[in-house]
Amino acid sequence: MPGDSAPLVTGVSPKEGPPGTRITIRGENLGIDPKDFIALRICGMDCILSAEWKTSSKIIARTGPGKGKGDVIVVTRSGGIGSCTVGFRGYFLQTGPLQETALWTDESQTVPSNLRHGRASSPLTDREEDDPLGISDEGERNKISEEDLLEMFPEASGNISLENFTPEWYLLENHQNASFEDLKAGLAHMQRKASQRSEGPIAIVRSNLTAILDCLESLSSMYEKFSTDDIRGDCMNSYAVLLMQAKSCADGLFQEVLGRKDKADSTRSALSVLQKFKFLFYLPLNMERNIQRGDYNIVINDYEKAKSLFADTEVGVFKKVYQQVEKRISEFRKMLHSKLLEPTISLEEQKKLIRYLISLEYNGDPAWECLMKQQNWLIGLLHECKEDHLEADKASDWDMDMASGRLRVPLGTSNFKSSVSRESSFTSSSDQPGVKFRTPQKVLYIEDLTDIMMDNFPDFWKLGQAYFTGDFMLKLESSEKGFKIDTSKHSKLKQMIAEIIGLFANLVRAAFLPGSLENIGKTERETLGVWSVTPLDVPGAWLPHSVRQIRSCASSLSNLDTLGNSMNSLQELAFDLRTNCMFTLLKQAISDVKLLHTKEVWAVDTDDEYGGTTQLPALFENIVNEAVQHLHEVVVLNKPGEPEIFSQRPIQKEATSLCTQLLQAFSQCMEQLAFSPPLHKMETHSVTSMRNATGLDLMMDQFEDPIPSLDKRLVIMLSNCIHTCERVIPRITENLNKHGYVEMEKASKAAQETYRDLDRKLFEAYIEQKSDPIVGAMEPNMYRGGFEWKHWKKPTGVRHYLKEILMSMIEVHAEVFSISPIFVVRVMTKIAESVCEEMSRLIHCSPGFNNNGAIQARLELYALQDTVDVYKTDKISKSFKEALACVPQLSGQDKQFMEQLLNKFKSHMKFQLMCFQNESTVGSTVIND
């Protein structure tokens, strides 16, 4: 319980003061209740009458007349006399000669006695002068002697009342050991005292109103008594004279001191005014500093504040300063305006500058001026880009002419390579050795144009939208300023946007689609740029890249709302470029396919599934697939807002026609290779001379890499044709369908019909090439040596002419089998039909047969029939039936003799006849209608 312990004071606030100071005492066990609190002594003085008990740990009281440092003791009934760990210092306030007071003071201790005798004296001092800093007594210390102070501060003094007062002297003399924190506290004390004195007589009256009223009441009572006791009636006048004389004497005595006081008061008043209005006086300098730092908001806020306070002032000094402020603001407006018209600043910076100018009441429309400037700058950028690339294009053409004397040939028509290559016009030329790679100038032009639009146009559009949405509003500390939206300029802004987008679209069209600008006047057309046209204007591999740039730009700009019809021209441009890219790449692919005959190396790869083919069908398929892949992004992938590329019937028809031509182009290549292959590694004049001298086939045999003979070329191309028609074309058609091309079944049927015609042409040419020599030699060889069927001697076996026929057929079989075994049955069947038909004709034309001639004829017919039995057709069977009907029947003995000769033939020719066996396992390959 608190009452079980003695009171303990642990804190006093404040720790010093004159009598009557209100202090707060804190501690422990300071009483259970007010009745338990019975005594309080501060510096030995009883202060219980002014004490107010709050809680057991807090008491509020006023100090008594105690002087010096003493204890604060609390006495309670329950705890008795207490103790304390802190103390309180009491001191008396001495009224100085220059201090205003509402009480009567005893001047006997402060006014020197010689003053009463009229002798001069030193300046009045206060024996117990208050410390102006209010710093507590620091105790005994070694003070600096006055001689040392005079040596340090000659012609100076530490007396506050003298003119040569020096603060350093005073601090060294009185507060030598004070810390910096003590000095700061002293400065605050002195400022507080100065503010109290600055209040003047009103503060004296306010703080001592009771005493003054008591004085007035006493004076009134005195006047009444004097009036009652004044017999002569002039006593009051003599008193008035004496008071006037005293006042005059006092004025003379304190004139110098009061003059200095008035001067100090005047200076203090001026400083007070300067301090009070320092915002205005420092404003020009602060504005300059803030402008240099870029704190434009602060500048505008300060200006608005100054304008509201001093715009209508009549004070001369304020007017002068405010005029300087207005001058700096005028220069500030010009600086902001010139900075706003710089085209390279960001959108956010433009908005800020426009808000600043509107807040500064700029005489004009800064936002619209900025829009006009941005439009002109953007149009200038586009034209500058065009001029730069036109000059670079002319320079590149000149460099190319000077370097080679001719233009580069398209890819795929370069010199023949011994190694098979799958390169086409869609392969980057940088990958090909011997070709100096350079990005086409038009491609660089498109990249730069789109970069300019995508980097700058969105900011221009957003600035225009901000103009009509009231976004140019700057909220200040003192006010909120905006601007009136001019809705009449909305159509003008749309026109400005349309001009920029239209110019961009026309510049692109002038470079890539010049034919689409036929309706534009000649003068305007020339301003868009006239580009040179070369065979390699823009290689096919670069067109999708250029289209991708334009589509990306159109897609980005389409995300901006309210572009309206302006966006249509950009969408039309992207659509036209996509269409042009598709047509160009398909035409380029057709050209590349037609040039494939220059890449044939006649190396046949035999496959159990596909037979023997060269690399050409694979190269053909590779070119088509590369073209389709390059067009994949252009044709199939549609971005939001873009129309389908096949949505228009004319484009659909043209694309189908080009795809059909592309599929058919390879047939021309194979036909040319079969009948008139290109001649490599020979000069033109040598080729011509050799044609005239020895013929084409002899010339081909003299090449370093000889071209196969016509027979082999026909078989190789026939195999390529079948492989292309049955496998390559369906795969290509499937790929085209997968990538969104329309009516590809129609194109596929047309292409297959073309390859069927080529197949028939090649097959007929080969059969003619092979069967004509065999058939043509049959009759001369049959009747060689004067042979006659009527006069033939006894047969000894199958004659040599038939063996030669069979060996020629075996040669054809071997040739076809070595290239493509799947064609053996088809070719050999046709050869067998021709041989059997000719054999039947020769038998029919015989004038007659003797018995030996009949045996010989039937022996040879049966030998040929058994040999070609594996290729038997109705036509062959009919030929043998008709031939045997013309030969007389044999007797049993002759028939037996013939069979012996036939077996002898089969036995002797067993090895040769093996190629005519087991052919049933190999199917006949022909393109079905």
Buried (B, 14 or more C-beta within 10 A) or exposed (E): EBEEBBBBBEBBEEBBBEBEBEBEBBBBBBBBEEEBBBBBBBBEBBBEEBBEBBEBBBBEBBBBEBBEBBBBBBBBBBBEEBEBEBBBBBBEEBBBBEEEEBEEEEEEEBEEEEEEEEEEEEEBBBEEEBBBBBBBEEEEEEEEEEEEBEEEBEEBBBBEBEEEEBEEBBBBBBBEEBEEEBBEBBEEBBEEBEEEEEEEEEBBEEEBEEBBEEBEEEEEEEEEEEEEEEEEEEEEEEEEEEEEEEEEEEEEEBEEBEEEEEEEEEEEEEEEEEEEBEEBBBBBEBBBEBBEEEBBBBBBBBBBBBBEBBEEEEEEEBEEBBEEBEEBBEEBBEEBBEBBBEBEBEBEEBBBBBBBBBBBEBEEBBBBBBBBBBBEBBBEBBBEBBEBBBEEBEEBBEEBEEEEEEEBEBBBEBEEBEEBBEBBBBBEBEEBEEEEEEEBBBBBBBBBBBEBBBEBBBBBBBBBBBBBEEBBEBEBEBBEBBBEBEEEBBEBBBEBBBBBBBBBBBBBBBBBBBEBBEEBEEEEBEBBBEBEEBEBBBBBBBBBBBBBBBBBBBBBBBEBEBBEEBBEBBBBBBBBBBBBBBBBBBBBBBBBBBBBBBBBBBEBEEEEEBBBBBBBBBBBBBBBBBBBEBBBBBBBEBEEEBEBBBEEEEBBEBBBBBBBBBBBBBBBBBBBBBBEBEBBEBEEEEEEEBEEEEEBEEBBEEEEEEBBEBBBBBBBBBBBBBBBBBBBBEEBBEBBBEBBBBBBEEBBEBBBBBBBBBBEBBBEBBBEBBBEEBBEBBBEBBBEEEBEBEEBEEBEBBBEBBBBBBEBBBEBBEBBBEBBBBBBBBBBBBBBBBBBBBBBBBBEEBEEBBEBBBBBBBBBBBBBBBBBBBBBBEBBEEBBEBBBEBBBEBEEEBEEBBEEBBEBBBEEBEEBBEBBEEBEEBEBBBBEE
